[in-house]
Amino acid sequence: MESAVLALCAQLKDDAVALVDVIAPPDFILDSPIGRADGELYKNLWTAVLQGNKVLERASWWSEFAVNKPVIGSLKSKL
């Protein structure tokens, strides 16, 4: 069953946008920040990103990266 669904998806992928436009589900059904009819792609995408947990906090690996980074100009090309 899974392989049949994946095969059908592969056949339909080039027409996916047109098929969704034909069906025309409302925005709340799609629940996609980049697919809303209001045309506010970047505003909607940024709003969706900010709704996540801890999205504005530094990654756990940040301190290691910040401490061990090379000094600008200290690396020389070997070419």
PDB file of N, CA, C and O in Angstrom:
ATOM      1  N   MET A   1       0.832  -1.186   0.000  1.00  0.00           N
ATOM      2  CA  MET A   1       0.000   0.000   0.000  1.00  0.00           C
ATOM      3  C   MET A   1       0.878   1.252   0.000  1.00  0.00           C
ATOM      4  O   MET A   1       0.638   2.190  -0.760  1.00  0.00           O
ATOM      5  N   GLU A   2       1.903   1.252   0.867  1.00  0.00           N
ATOM      6  CA  GLU A   2       2.767   2.420   0.961  1.00  0.00           C
ATOM      7  C   GLU A   2       3.480   2.691  -0.362  1.00  0.00           C
ATOM      8  O   GLU A   2       3.564   3.840  -0.796  1.00  0.00           O
ATOM      9  N   SER A   3       3.986   1.655  -0.997  1.00  0.00           N
ATOM     10  CA  SER A   3       4.690   1.837  -2.272  1.00  0.00           C
ATOM     11  C   SER A   3       3.732   2.339  -3.358  1.00  0.00           C
ATOM     12  O   SER A   3       4.138   3.118  -4.221  1.00  0.00           O
ATOM     13  N   ALA A   4       2.480   1.908  -3.328  1.00  0.00           N
ATOM     14  CA  ALA A   4       1.496   2.385  -4.306  1.00  0.00           C
ATOM     15  C   ALA A   4       1.205   3.869  -4.102  1.00  0.00           C
ATOM     16  O   ALA A   4       1.110   4.624  -5.069  1.00  0.00           O
ATOM     17  N   VAL A   5       1.064   4.285  -2.849  1.00  0.00           N
ATOM     18  CA  VAL A   5       0.826   5.700  -2.541  1.00  0.00           C
ATOM     19  C   VAL A   5       2.023   6.539  -2.972  1.00  0.00           C
ATOM     20  O   VAL A   5       1.852   7.603  -3.568  1.00  0.00           O
ATOM     21  N   LEU A   6       3.234   6.069  -2.675  1.00  0.00           N
ATOM     22  CA  LEU A   6       4.432   6.804  -3.068  1.00  0.00           C
ATOM     23  C   LEU A   6       4.560   6.894  -4.593  1.00  0.00           C
ATOM     24  O   LEU A   6       4.995   7.919  -5.118  1.00  0.00           O
ATOM     25  N   ALA A   7       4.191   5.845  -5.290  1.00  0.00           N
ATOM     26  CA  ALA A   7       4.231   5.866  -6.755  1.00  0.00           C
ATOM     27  C   ALA A   7       3.239   6.887  -7.311  1.00  0.00           C
ATOM     28  O   ALA A   7       3.546   7.612  -8.257  1.00  0.00           O
ATOM     29  N   LEU A   8       2.051   6.934  -6.717  1.00  0.00           N
ATOM     30  CA  LEU A   8       1.063   7.928  -7.145  1.00  0.00           C
ATOM     31  C   LEU A   8       1.529   9.348  -6.841  1.00  0.00           C
ATOM     32  O   LEU A   8       1.338  10.252  -7.654  1.00  0.00           O
ATOM     33  N   CYS A   9       2.133   9.543  -5.688  1.00  0.00           N
ATOM     34  CA  CYS A   9       2.659  10.869  -5.333  1.00  0.00           C
ATOM     35  C   CYS A   9       3.721  11.314  -6.329  1.00  0.00           C
ATOM     36  O   CYS A   9       3.758  12.479  -6.723  1.00  0.00           O
ATOM     37  N   ALA A  10       4.577  10.397  -6.731  1.00  0.00           N
ATOM     38  CA  ALA A  10       5.618  10.717  -7.710  1.00  0.00           C
ATOM     39  C   ALA A  10       4.999  11.144  -9.037  1.00  0.00           C
ATOM     40  O   ALA A  10       5.515  12.037  -9.708  1.00  0.00           O
ATOM     41  N   GLN A  11       3.900  10.507  -9.410  1.00  0.00           N
ATOM     42  CA  GLN A  11       3.232  10.862 -10.661  1.00  0.00           C
ATOM     43  C   GLN A  11       2.534  12.219 -10.575  1.00  0.00           C
ATOM     44  O   GLN A  11       2.428  12.933 -11.573  1.00  0.00           O
ATOM     45  N   LEU A  12       2.064  12.568  -9.390  1.00  0.00           N
ATOM     46  CA  LEU A  12       1.282  13.801  -9.225  1.00  0.00           C
ATOM     47  C   LEU A  12       2.108  15.015  -8.818  1.00  0.00           C
ATOM     48  O   LEU A  12       1.593  16.132  -8.837  1.00  0.00           O
ATOM     49  N   LYS A  13       3.364  14.831  -8.454  1.00  0.00           N
ATOM     50  CA  LYS A  13       4.139  15.920  -7.862  1.00  0.00           C
ATOM     51  C   LYS A  13       4.230  17.157  -8.748  1.00  0.00           C
ATOM     52  O   LYS A  13       4.200  18.278  -8.239  1.00  0.00           O
ATOM     53  N   ASP A  14       4.341  16.979 -10.063  1.00  0.00           N
ATOM     54  CA  ASP A  14       4.454  18.142 -10.948  1.00  0.00           C
ATOM     55  C   ASP A  14       3.152  18.929 -11.052  1.00  0.00           C
ATOM     56  O   ASP A  14       3.157  20.099 -11.435  1.00  0.00           O
ATOM     57  N   ASP A  15       2.054  18.295 -10.716  1.00  0.00           N
ATOM     58  CA  ASP A  15       0.747  18.946 -10.810  1.00  0.00           C
ATOM     59  C   ASP A  15       0.153  19.273  -9.438  1.00  0.00           C
ATOM     60  O   ASP A  15      -1.024  19.622  -9.348  1.00  0.00           O
ATOM     61  N   ALA A  16       0.937  19.168  -8.385  1.00  0.00           N
ATOM     62  CA  ALA A  16       0.410  19.325  -7.023  1.00  0.00           C
ATOM     63  C   ALA A  16      -0.216  20.699  -6.804  1.00  0.00           C
ATOM     64  O   ALA A  16      -1.314  20.796  -6.256  1.00  0.00           O
ATOM     65  N   VAL A  17       0.465  21.754  -7.221  1.00  0.00           N
ATOM     66  CA  VAL A  17      -0.062  23.112  -6.997  1.00  0.00           C
ATOM     67  C   VAL A  17      -1.368  23.303  -7.752  1.00  0.00           C
ATOM     68  O   VAL A  17      -2.329  23.840  -7.200  1.00  0.00           O
ATOM     69  N   ALA A  18      -1.415  22.874  -8.997  1.00  0.00           N
ATOM     70  CA  ALA A  18      -2.639  23.011  -9.792  1.00  0.00           C
ATOM     71  C   ALA A  18      -3.788  22.216  -9.170  1.00  0.00           C
ATOM     72  O   ALA A  18      -4.927  22.682  -9.147  1.00  0.00           O
ATOM     73  N   LEU A  19      -3.490  21.026  -8.669  1.00  0.00           N
ATOM     74  CA  LEU A  19      -4.539  20.212  -8.043  1.00  0.00           C
ATOM     75  C   LEU A  19      -5.082  20.869  -6.785  1.00  0.00           C
ATOM     76  O   LEU A  19      -6.289  20.851  -6.545  1.00  0.00           O
ATOM     77  N   VAL A  20      -4.203  21.445  -5.986  1.00  0.00           N
ATOM     78  CA  VAL A  20      -4.659  22.136  -4.773  1.00  0.00           C
ATOM     79  C   VAL A  20      -5.483  23.361  -5.153  1.00  0.00           C
ATOM     80  O   VAL A  20      -6.490  23.654  -4.508  1.00  0.00           O
ATOM     81  N   ASP A  21      -5.062  24.083  -6.200  1.00  0.00           N
ATOM     82  CA  ASP A  21      -5.826  25.245  -6.649  1.00  0.00           C
ATOM     83  C   ASP A  21      -7.217  24.848  -7.135  1.00  0.00           C
ATOM     84  O   ASP A  21      -8.180  25.581  -6.906  1.00  0.00           O
ATOM     85  N   VAL A  22      -7.335  23.710  -7.797  1.00  0.00           N
ATOM     86  CA  VAL A  22      -8.633  23.247  -8.288  1.00  0.00           C
ATOM     87  C   VAL A  22      -9.553  22.892  -7.125  1.00  0.00           C
ATOM     88  O   VAL A  22     -10.728  23.257  -7.116  1.00  0.00           O
ATOM     89  N   ILE A  23      -9.009  22.183  -6.152  1.00  0.00           N
ATOM     90  CA  ILE A  23      -9.805  21.798  -4.983  1.00  0.00           C
ATOM     91  C   ILE A  23     -10.120  23.020  -4.135  1.00  0.00           C
ATOM     92  O   ILE A  23     -11.192  23.115  -3.537  1.00  0.00           O
ATOM     93  N   ALA A  24      -9.164  23.965  -4.088  1.00  0.00           N
ATOM     94  CA  ALA A  24      -9.295  25.237  -3.375  1.00  0.00           C
ATOM     95  C   ALA A  24      -9.702  25.080  -1.914  1.00  0.00           C
ATOM     96  O   ALA A  24     -10.695  25.669  -1.487  1.00  0.00           O
ATOM     97  N   PRO A  25      -8.947  24.292  -1.136  1.00  0.00           N
ATOM     98  CA  PRO A  25      -9.283  24.215   0.293  1.00  0.00           C
ATOM     99  C   PRO A  25      -8.993  25.557   0.970  1.00  0.00           C
ATOM    100  O   PRO A  25      -8.060  26.257   0.577  1.00  0.00           O
ATOM    101  N   PRO A  26      -9.771  25.914   1.968  1.00  0.00           N
ATOM    102  CA  PRO A  26      -9.518  27.174   2.662  1.00  0.00           C
ATOM    103  C   PRO A  26      -8.188  27.136   3.416  1.00  0.00           C
ATOM    104  O   PRO A  26      -7.658  26.066   3.718  1.00  0.00           O
ATOM    105  N   ASP A  27      -7.664  28.324   3.712  1.00  0.00           N
ATOM    106  CA  ASP A  27      -6.355  28.431   4.353  1.00  0.00           C
ATOM    107  C   ASP A  27      -6.267  27.636   5.654  1.00  0.00           C
ATOM    108  O   ASP A  27      -5.241  27.012   5.925  1.00  0.00           O
ATOM    109  N   PHE A  28      -7.321  27.650   6.459  1.00  0.00           N
ATOM    110  CA  PHE A  28      -7.252  26.964   7.751  1.00  0.00           C
ATOM    111  C   PHE A  28      -7.131  25.449   7.579  1.00  0.00           C
ATOM    112  O   PHE A  28      -6.643  24.770   8.483  1.00  0.00           O
ATOM    113  N   ILE A  29      -7.561  24.910   6.450  1.00  0.00           N
ATOM    114  CA  ILE A  29      -7.415  23.478   6.188  1.00  0.00           C
ATOM    115  C   ILE A  29      -5.972  23.164   5.785  1.00  0.00           C
ATOM    116  O   ILE A  29      -5.392  22.191   6.268  1.00  0.00           O
ATOM    117  N   LEU A  30      -5.394  23.978   4.906  1.00  0.00           N
ATOM    118  CA  LEU A  30      -4.008  23.763   4.487  1.00  0.00           C
ATOM    119  C   LEU A  30      -3.038  24.006   5.638  1.00  0.00           C
ATOM    120  O   LEU A  30      -2.041  23.298   5.780  1.00  0.00           O
ATOM    121  N   ASP A  31      -3.334  24.998   6.447  1.00  0.00           N
ATOM    122  CA  ASP A  31      -2.487  25.362   7.585  1.00  0.00           C
ATOM    123  C   ASP A  31      -1.026  25.522   7.162  1.00  0.00           C
ATOM    124  O   ASP A  31      -0.117  25.006   7.812  1.00  0.00           O
ATOM    125  N   SER A  32      -0.820  26.240   6.068  1.00  0.00           N
ATOM    126  CA  SER A  32       0.519  26.458   5.538  1.00  0.00           C
ATOM    127  C   SER A  32       0.841  27.945   5.558  1.00  0.00           C
ATOM    128  O   SER A  32       0.107  28.736   4.966  1.00  0.00           O
ATOM    129  N   PRO A  33       1.924  28.346   6.226  1.00  0.00           N
ATOM    130  CA  PRO A  33       2.244  29.779   6.270  1.00  0.00           C
ATOM    131  C   PRO A  33       2.625  30.343   4.903  1.00  0.00           C
ATOM    132  O   PRO A  33       2.477  31.544   4.674  1.00  0.00           O
ATOM    133  N   ILE A  34       3.112  29.502   3.991  1.00  0.00           N
ATOM    134  CA  ILE A  34       3.504  30.031   2.680  1.00  0.00           C
ATOM    135  C   ILE A  34       2.429  29.833   1.619  1.00  0.00           C
ATOM    136  O   ILE A  34       2.606  30.264   0.480  1.00  0.00           O
ATOM    137  N   GLY A  35       1.327  29.195   1.967  1.00  0.00           N
ATOM    138  CA  GLY A  35       0.294  28.937   0.976  1.00  0.00           C
ATOM    139  C   GLY A  35      -0.997  29.699   1.209  1.00  0.00           C
ATOM    140  O   GLY A  35      -2.032  29.339   0.649  1.00  0.00           O
ATOM    141  N   ARG A  36      -0.959  30.729   2.010  1.00  0.00           N
ATOM    142  CA  ARG A  36      -2.181  31.472   2.312  1.00  0.00           C
ATOM    143  C   ARG A  36      -2.550  32.406   1.167  1.00  0.00           C
ATOM    144  O   ARG A  36      -1.695  32.874   0.415  1.00  0.00           O
ATOM    145  N   ALA A  37      -3.836  32.658   1.059  1.00  0.00           N
ATOM    146  CA  ALA A  37      -4.349  33.478  -0.044  1.00  0.00           C
ATOM    147  C   ALA A  37      -4.087  34.967   0.151  1.00  0.00           C
ATOM    148  O   ALA A  37      -4.289  35.747  -0.779  1.00  0.00           O
ATOM    149  N   ASP A  38      -3.646  35.378   1.327  1.00  0.00           N
ATOM    150  CA  ASP A  38      -3.465  36.813   1.567  1.00  0.00           C
ATOM    151  C   ASP A  38      -2.200  37.385   0.925  1.00  0.00           C
ATOM    152  O   ASP A  38      -2.020  38.602   0.896  1.00  0.00           O
ATOM    153  N   GLY A  39      -1.322  36.519   0.409  1.00  0.00           N
ATOM    154  CA  GLY A  39      -0.123  36.987  -0.262  1.00  0.00           C
ATOM    155  C   GLY A  39       0.985  37.469   0.658  1.00  0.00           C
ATOM    156  O   GLY A  39       2.002  37.964   0.174  1.00  0.00           O
ATOM    157  N   GLU A  40       0.825  37.342   1.952  1.00  0.00           N
ATOM    158  CA  GLU A  40       1.799  37.814   2.940  1.00  0.00           C
ATOM    159  C   GLU A  40       2.763  36.685   3.301  1.00  0.00           C
ATOM    160  O   GLU A  40       2.861  36.299   4.466  1.00  0.00           O
ATOM    161  N   LEU A  41       3.472  36.156   2.305  1.00  0.00           N
ATOM    162  CA  LEU A  41       4.317  34.987   2.484  1.00  0.00           C
ATOM    163  C   LEU A  41       5.323  35.160   3.623  1.00  0.00           C
ATOM    164  O   LEU A  41       5.354  34.341   4.542  1.00  0.00           O
ATOM    165  N   TYR A  42       6.137  36.202   3.579  1.00  0.00           N
ATOM    166  CA  TYR A  42       7.214  36.359   4.562  1.00  0.00           C
ATOM    167  C   TYR A  42       6.670  36.674   5.950  1.00  0.00           C
ATOM    168  O   TYR A  42       7.188  36.176   6.950  1.00  0.00           O
ATOM    169  N   LYS A  43       5.639  37.488   6.014  1.00  0.00           N
ATOM    170  CA  LYS A  43       5.017  37.795   7.313  1.00  0.00           C
ATOM    171  C   LYS A  43       4.449  36.524   7.936  1.00  0.00           C
ATOM    172  O   LYS A  43       4.652  36.269   9.123  1.00  0.00           O
ATOM    173  N   ASN A  44       3.741  35.729   7.142  1.00  0.00           N
ATOM    174  CA  ASN A  44       3.146  34.488   7.655  1.00  0.00           C
ATOM    175  C   ASN A  44       4.208  33.471   8.044  1.00  0.00           C
ATOM    176  O   ASN A  44       4.065  32.774   9.049  1.00  0.00           O
ATOM    177  N   LEU A  45       5.273  33.384   7.253  1.00  0.00           N
ATOM    178  CA  LEU A  45       6.348  32.437   7.558  1.00  0.00           C
ATOM    179  C   LEU A  45       7.047  32.824   8.857  1.00  0.00           C
ATOM    180  O   LEU A  45       7.303  31.968   9.703  1.00  0.00           O
ATOM    181  N   TRP A  46       7.359  34.111   9.018  1.00  0.00           N
ATOM    182  CA  TRP A  46       8.035  34.586  10.229  1.00  0.00           C
ATOM    183  C   TRP A  46       7.153  34.372  11.454  1.00  0.00           C
ATOM    184  O   TRP A  46       7.641  33.970  12.510  1.00  0.00           O
ATOM    185  N   THR A  47       5.861  34.637  11.317  1.00  0.00           N
ATOM    186  CA  THR A  47       4.926  34.413  12.424  1.00  0.00           C
ATOM    187  C   THR A  47       4.914  32.938  12.813  1.00  0.00           C
ATOM    188  O   THR A  47       4.907  32.616  14.001  1.00  0.00           O
ATOM    189  N   ALA A  48       4.912  32.044  11.836  1.00  0.00           N
ATOM    190  CA  ALA A  48       4.924  30.603  12.117  1.00  0.00           C
ATOM    191  C   ALA A  48       6.213  30.198  12.822  1.00  0.00           C
ATOM    192  O   ALA A  48       6.185  29.389  13.749  1.00  0.00           O
ATOM    193  N   VAL A  49       7.340  30.755  12.391  1.00  0.00           N
ATOM    194  CA  VAL A  49       8.624  30.435  13.024  1.00  0.00           C
ATOM    195  C   VAL A  49       8.625  30.885  14.479  1.00  0.00           C
ATOM    196  O   VAL A  49       9.072  30.144  15.354  1.00  0.00           O
ATOM    197  N   LEU A  50       8.134  32.077  14.742  1.00  0.00           N
ATOM    198  CA  LEU A  50       8.151  32.607  16.102  1.00  0.00           C
ATOM    199  C   LEU A  50       7.220  31.865  17.056  1.00  0.00           C
ATOM    200  O   LEU A  50       7.342  32.015  18.271  1.00  0.00           O
ATOM    201  N   GLN A  51       6.308  31.083  16.537  1.00  0.00           N
ATOM    202  CA  GLN A  51       5.400  30.329  17.400  1.00  0.00           C
ATOM    203  C   GLN A  51       6.053  29.074  17.977  1.00  0.00           C
ATOM    204  O   GLN A  51       5.500  28.452  18.883  1.00  0.00           O
ATOM    205  N   GLY A  52       7.209  28.702  17.468  1.00  0.00           N
ATOM    206  CA  GLY A  52       7.907  27.526  17.978  1.00  0.00           C
ATOM    207  C   GLY A  52       8.537  27.788  19.340  1.00  0.00           C
ATOM    208  O   GLY A  52       8.756  28.939  19.717  1.00  0.00           O
ATOM    209  N   ASN A  53       8.824  26.726  20.068  1.00  0.00           N
ATOM    210  CA  ASN A  53       9.461  26.842  21.375  1.00  0.00           C
ATOM    211  C   ASN A  53      10.953  27.127  21.229  1.00  0.00           C
ATOM    212  O   ASN A  53      11.636  26.482  20.433  1.00  0.00           O
ATOM    213  N   LYS A  54      11.441  28.064  21.973  1.00  0.00           N
ATOM    214  CA  LYS A  54      12.876  28.375  22.071  1.00  0.00           C
ATOM    215  C   LYS A  54      13.514  28.711  20.724  1.00  0.00           C
ATOM    216  O   LYS A  54      14.702  28.454  20.526  1.00  0.00           O
ATOM    217  N   VAL A  55      12.745  29.281  19.797  1.00  0.00           N
ATOM    218  CA  VAL A  55      13.302  29.568  18.470  1.00  0.00           C
ATOM    219  C   VAL A  55      14.302  30.721  18.494  1.00  0.00           C
ATOM    220  O   VAL A  55      15.133  30.826  17.592  1.00  0.00           O
ATOM    221  N   LEU A  56      14.240  31.577  19.497  1.00  0.00           N
ATOM    222  CA  LEU A  56      15.161  32.706  19.565  1.00  0.00           C
ATOM    223  C   LEU A  56      16.335  32.445  20.501  1.00  0.00           C
ATOM    224  O   LEU A  56      17.167  33.327  20.712  1.00  0.00           O
ATOM    225  N   GLU A  57      16.408  31.253  21.057  1.00  0.00           N
ATOM    226  CA  GLU A  57      17.535  30.905  21.917  1.00  0.00           C
ATOM    227  C   GLU A  57      18.671  30.337  21.076  1.00  0.00           C
ATOM    228  O   GLU A  57      18.448  29.785  19.998  1.00  0.00           O
ATOM    229  N   ARG A  58      19.875  30.479  21.578  1.00  0.00           N
ATOM    230  CA  ARG A  58      21.025  29.931  20.852  1.00  0.00           C
ATOM    231  C   ARG A  58      21.018  28.407  20.914  1.00  0.00           C
ATOM    232  O   ARG A  58      20.540  27.806  21.876  1.00  0.00           O
ATOM    233  N   ALA A  59      21.548  27.818  19.886  1.00  0.00           N
ATOM    234  CA  ALA A  59      21.624  26.356  19.827  1.00  0.00           C
ATOM    235  C   ALA A  59      22.569  25.837  20.909  1.00  0.00           C
ATOM    236  O   ALA A  59      23.436  26.570  21.384  1.00  0.00           O
ATOM    237  N   SER A  60      22.401  24.586  21.293  1.00  0.00           N
ATOM    238  CA  SER A  60      23.204  24.001  22.367  1.00  0.00           C
ATOM    239  C   SER A  60      24.692  23.991  22.026  1.00  0.00           C
ATOM    240  O   SER A  60      25.527  24.015  22.931  1.00  0.00           O
ATOM    241  N   TRP A  61      25.040  23.956  20.746  1.00  0.00           N
ATOM    242  CA  TRP A  61      26.434  23.892  20.321  1.00  0.00           C
ATOM    243  C   TRP A  61      27.062  25.276  20.162  1.00  0.00           C
ATOM    244  O   TRP A  61      28.242  25.374  19.825  1.00  0.00           O
ATOM    245  N   TRP A  62      26.305  26.343  20.396  1.00  0.00           N
ATOM    246  CA  TRP A  62      26.786  27.699  20.129  1.00  0.00           C
ATOM    247  C   TRP A  62      28.023  28.071  20.944  1.00  0.00           C
ATOM    248  O   TRP A  62      28.961  28.651  20.399  1.00  0.00           O
ATOM    249  N   SER A  63      28.045  27.753  22.223  1.00  0.00           N
ATOM    250  CA  SER A  63      29.176  28.155  23.063  1.00  0.00           C
ATOM    251  C   SER A  63      30.478  27.513  22.582  1.00  0.00           C
ATOM    252  O   SER A  63      31.525  28.160  22.577  1.00  0.00           O
ATOM    253  N   GLU A  64      30.412  26.250  22.179  1.00  0.00           N
ATOM    254  CA  GLU A  64      31.611  25.590  21.668  1.00  0.00           C
ATOM    255  C   GLU A  64      32.086  26.259  20.375  1.00  0.00           C
ATOM    256  O   GLU A  64      33.286  26.445  20.174  1.00  0.00           O
ATOM    257  N   PHE A  65      31.168  26.611  19.526  1.00  0.00           N
ATOM    258  CA  PHE A  65      31.513  27.275  18.275  1.00  0.00           C
ATOM    259  C   PHE A  65      32.107  28.653  18.538  1.00  0.00           C
ATOM    260  O   PHE A  65      33.111  29.018  17.927  1.00  0.00           O
ATOM    261  N   ALA A  66      31.502  29.420  19.439  1.00  0.00           N
ATOM    262  CA  ALA A  66      31.937  30.786  19.699  1.00  0.00           C
ATOM    263  C   ALA A  66      33.318  30.828  20.353  1.00  0.00           C
ATOM    264  O   ALA A  66      34.080  31.761  20.103  1.00  0.00           O
ATOM    265  N   VAL A  67      33.655  29.845  21.180  1.00  0.00           N
ATOM    266  CA  VAL A  67      34.939  29.826  21.873  1.00  0.00           C
ATOM    267  C   VAL A  67      36.060  29.371  20.956  1.00  0.00           C
ATOM    268  O   VAL A  67      37.165  29.907  21.031  1.00  0.00           O
ATOM    269  N   ASN A  68      35.807  28.407  20.100  1.00  0.00           N
ATOM    270  CA  ASN A  68      36.853  27.794  19.282  1.00  0.00           C
ATOM    271  C   ASN A  68      36.946  28.360  17.865  1.00  0.00           C
ATOM    272  O   ASN A  68      37.603  27.761  17.014  1.00  0.00           O
ATOM    273  N   LYS A  69      36.314  29.482  17.597  1.00  0.00           N
ATOM    274  CA  LYS A  69      36.367  30.000  16.234  1.00  0.00           C
ATOM    275  C   LYS A  69      37.726  30.643  15.957  1.00  0.00           C
ATOM    276  O   LYS A  69      38.346  31.193  16.867  1.00  0.00           O
ATOM    277  N   PRO A  70      38.186  30.579  14.725  1.00  0.00           N
ATOM    278  CA  PRO A  70      39.493  31.155  14.393  1.00  0.00           C
ATOM    279  C   PRO A  70      39.438  32.683  14.374  1.00  0.00           C
ATOM    280  O   PRO A  70      38.388  33.277  14.130  1.00  0.00           O
ATOM    281  N   VAL A  71      40.578  33.300  14.633  1.00  0.00           N
ATOM    282  CA  VAL A  71      40.679  34.754  14.583  1.00  0.00           C
ATOM    283  C   VAL A  71      40.750  35.163  13.114  1.00  0.00           C
ATOM    284  O   VAL A  71      41.442  34.531  12.316  1.00  0.00           O
ATOM    285  N   ILE A  72      40.035  36.214  12.772  1.00  0.00           N
ATOM    286  CA  ILE A  72      40.041  36.687  11.386  1.00  0.00           C
ATOM    287  C   ILE A  72      41.456  37.041  10.965  1.00  0.00           C
ATOM    288  O   ILE A  72      42.153  37.772  11.669  1.00  0.00           O
ATOM    289  N   GLY A  73      41.880  36.530   9.828  1.00  0.00           N
ATOM    290  CA  GLY A  73      43.213  36.793   9.309  1.00  0.00           C
ATOM    291  C   GLY A  73      44.271  35.822   9.777  1.00  0.00           C
ATOM    292  O   GLY A  73      45.405  35.875   9.301  1.00  0.00           O
ATOM    293  N   SER A  74      43.929  34.927  10.705  1.00  0.00           N
ATOM    294  CA  SER A  74      44.928  33.994  11.233  1.00  0.00           C
ATOM    295  C   SER A  74      45.105  32.750  10.353  1.00  0.00           C
ATOM    296  O   SER A  74      46.112  32.050  10.454  1.00  0.00           O
ATOM    297  N   LEU A  75      44.137  32.488   9.506  1.00  0.00           N
ATOM    298  CA  LEU A  75      44.216  31.316   8.636  1.00  0.00           C
ATOM    299  C   LEU A  75      44.786  31.719   7.292  1.00  0.00           C
ATOM    300  O   LEU A  75      44.381  32.725   6.709  1.00  0.00           O
ATOM    301  N   LYS A  76      45.717  30.940   6.811  1.00  0.00           N
ATOM    302  CA  LYS A  76      46.367  31.211   5.530  1.00  0.00           C
ATOM    303  C   LYS A  76      45.990  30.121   4.537  1.00  0.00           C
ATOM    304  O   LYS A  76      45.903  28.948   4.901  1.00  0.00           O
ATOM    305  N   SER A  77      45.774  30.494   3.321  1.00  0.00           N
ATOM    306  CA  SER A  77      45.437  29.547   2.269  1.00  0.00           C
ATOM    307  C   SER A  77      46.640  28.651   1.970  1.00  0.00           C
ATOM    308  O   SER A  77      47.786  29.101   1.981  1.00  0.00           O
ATOM    309  N   LYS A  78      46.356  27.386   1.706  1.00  0.00           N
ATOM    310  CA  LYS A  78      47.417  26.443   1.349  1.00  0.00           C
ATOM    311  C   LYS A  78      47.524  26.275  -0.163  1.00  0.00           C
ATOM    312  O   LYS A  78      48.250  25.402  -0.639  1.00  0.00           O
ATOM    313  N   LEU A  79      46.816  27.092  -0.909  1.00  0.00           N
ATOM    314  CA  LEU A  79      46.853  26.976  -2.376  1.00  0.00           C
ATOM    315  C   LEU A  79      48.060  27.664  -2.957  1.00  0.00           C
ATOM    316  O   LEU A  79      48.245  27.663  -4.174  1.00  0.00           O
TER     317      LEU A  79
END
